[in-house]
């Protein structure tokens, strides 16, 4: 019994570390995006800071995606991404519950929370892929041209997805905290 509990705690710790890495480096990369425009100059500290934060974030995202395929059942994408009729029904039920000024009472990643997490992972994956392409193929001191210019435009066009996701996610955490559900503490290694 202790071995199973220890194993479950280790998996939970992995989830927490991944969440913390995604949070810290994802928000840091997004927040430093305005610095990245100096890539056109030979001296490009802003671009370097933004791109390295982005690459570290992409590493955490890659780990999270791997965890989504090989981790415990409740973290596996195939169990919670709302692409089946039944899972979509749960999303609509949760929306209806919110319309009635109540919070849905479901396990993590089920229903509306699964849809929000799917949206967040997709938005951050978009930013990580386009940002990584620029990181590896841009030669600082030059302008983006051709394919890299298209990638840059795609990267910048999706920047608004991050604050939308953060607003929804943080808003949900705050609503849950207001009704006494403090599971957010778990993600920062605090007691629930």
N, C-alpha and C positions, 0 to 999 in steps of 0.2 A: 504494500500500500504506500509506504513512504517513497519507494522508487518511482511509482506512478505520479505521486504528488510532486516530487522533485523534477521529474521530466516535464510535467505540465507547467511548473513555475519557470523552467528554463525556456520553454516555448513562449510563455507569456513575456519573459524578459526580452526575447528576440523581437517580439512584436513591439514592445515598448521602445527598444533601441532603434528599430526601423522607423517607427512613428516620430521619435525625437529627431532623428537624422533628417527625415523628410521635412519636418516642421522647420528646424533651424536653417538648413541649407536651402530649402525651397523658398522660404520667405526672404532669406538673405539675398539669394540670387535675384529674385523678383524685385526686391527693394533697391538693388544696385544696378538695375537695368538702365536707369538714366545715365549712369557713368560710362556705359559701354560705347557711346558714340565717338569716343576718341580713338577707335580702332584705325581711323584714317591716318593717324599720326604715327611717326616712328616711336615716340614715347607715348605709351598707351596704358597707363596705370589703371584707369577706370575699367577699360576693357579686360585687362588681366584679372582684376579683382572679381568682376562680374563673371567672367568665363570660368575661373577656377572654382568659385562657389557653385556655379552651374554644373561643372563636371563632377564635383563631390556629390551634389544632389543627384545627378544622373546615376552615380554609383549606388546610392541608397535606393533609388527607384528601381534599379535593376535587381537589387537584392529583394526588394518588396515584391516585385513581379515574380521572381523565382519562388519566394515564400508563398505567393498566391497560387502556385502550381504544386508545390511540394510541402507546404506547411500543414498545420493541423486543419481539420475539416472546416471549422468556422471561419478560417482565413482563406480558404481556397475559393478562387473566383468561380469555379464551376458550381459551387454551392450557393452563392449569393448574388452574383451579377444578374440583374433582372431582365433576362432575355427569354424567359419562358412565360407562358400565359398565366400560370399560377403566381409566379413572382411579380409580374406586372399587376395582377389583381391586388396583391398585398400593397403595392405602391399606391394604387388608387384608394384602397381602404384607409391607408395612413393619411392620405391627403384629405379624405372625407372626415377623418377623426380630427385633423387640425382645423378644418373649417368649423367644426363644432367646439372649438377652443379647448380641445383636450390633446394630450400628447400620446402618440402611439406607444403601446407597451409591447415591444418586440425585442428579441435578442439582437445583439450587434450584427450589423450588415444584412439585416432582413427588412424587406419592404422599402420604404422611402430612404432609410439610411443606406441601404445597398445601392440605390440609384444615385444618391449623393456621392458615395464613395467611388462608384464607377465613373461618374462625371469628373471627380477630382483626379483620379488616376489617369483618365484619358487626357485631361487638360495638361497635367504635369508631364505625361509621356510625350505629348506633342511638343511642349517646350523643351524637354530634355533631348529629344531626337534632333529637332532643328538646331538647338543650341550646340549640341555635340558636333554636328556637321560643320557649323561655323568654327568651332574651337579647333577642329582637326584640319580644316581646309583653308581657313583664312590666313593670309600672310599680312600681319599688321603693317601699317604704313601704306596700304593700298585700299582702294575702294572695292566694295562687293560688285561683281560683274557676273552676267549670265546666270547660271544655275545658283550660285551662291547668293546673288541678289534676290532671287525668288525665295530661297530658303530664309534669308533675312526678313523679307516681307511677311512670310508665313509665321515666323517667330514673333515678330512685332504685332501682327494682327491678332495673335492669340493671347497677348499679354493681359487683356481685359478679363480673360477666363479665370485667371488666378484670384483677383479680388472678389469676383462673383462667387467662386467656390469657397473662399475663406469666409465671406460674409454668411453664406448658408451654413457652413460647418460650425463656425464660431457661434452663430445665432442659435443653432440647435443645441450646442453645448450649454449656452447660457440659459435657454429655456429649460433644459433638463435640470440644471443646477438650481434654478428658481423653484422647481417643484420638489427639490430634495434629492435628486439623483445626481450624485457627484462622481460618476464613473470617470470623468476627465482626470481626476487625481491619479488614477491608475496609470495613465499614459506618461505621467511625469514622476513615476516611482514614489508617489505619495499614497498613503492609505486611503481606501475608499470609504 
